[in-house]
């Protein structure tokens, strides 16, 4: 391969830029021309493709978001859209594509492989919800953002002796809520993967109160329902003042942590190596700190598994 391209797709995540930088620099180092596709699959269909140089990825390793922009593309879900996208790559002489994004973006990449464009996926999403990889790019940064926010909320929760319910991102995966809950010492963690027992949540609040705790923090993953309705139920059953904070999009942004930059650099470079080795239809992952690659079909057939031992540990430590 002499020409390859990279795009970012789906929700942005901190560290995507570091992955783009690594892919571009690795390709140039190996004597391959690298192209950036702007605005995800929409830009691919429109032919928004530009050659990238060593300099075009300078000064981005520390920046959140994605310099390539990202999009959700309805047109790319259609066969006609996919054909147009493949044709744009062919016209530019581009022989392989790296897709940085979530599982939806990988399903799109698979479609391109099927019509003759070799693709490699790099997992970039704050949710950590992609199977076959211990971590996704952006998860660690979002986790640290959440923990920092909870630490601040804890100060006011203690001062006012209140119960705070904090809603964090995670539609189907509770990793952010779970890890943040353990790292920030939450009393209860409510996630889609574990059945919730309201009696248990109330009892844990009372137990803390009996031993003189001044505040309580409960973390709710957005996928299980609204923090406000949990707050109302808790207020009804305890009579205590409750407050709700929905952290929202601050969880997506910010400068990536060193961990995410490392992960992104390793994964971005590995994606180039895989394409040049003639591999396709695969995603890059990290397992036990080793970079691995897994067939898209195999990975996407599985469901991301949350580490339930962390949930049990959090329960034990928050008595
Ligand atoms: P995140 O989980 O962070 O939101 P994602 O990559 O899962 O990221 P999606 O919106 O699911 O985000 O997918 C991004 C884009 O990938 C879609 O807008 C669409 O263009 C393309 N895509 C998703 N699923 C398919 C599919 N089955 N076939 C073709 N294209 C798809």
Boltz pocket constraint, residues with backbone or C-beta under 6 A from the ligand:
constraints:
  - pocket:
      binder: B
      contacts: [[A, 9], [A, 10], [A, 11], [A, 12], [A, 41], [A, 71], [A, 72], [A, 73], [A, 74], [A, 76], [A, 77], [A, 78], [A, 101], [A, 102], [A, 103], [A, 104], [A, 105], [A, 106], [A, 107], [A, 108], [A, 109], [A, 111], [A, 124], [A, 125], [A, 126]]
      max_distance: 6.0
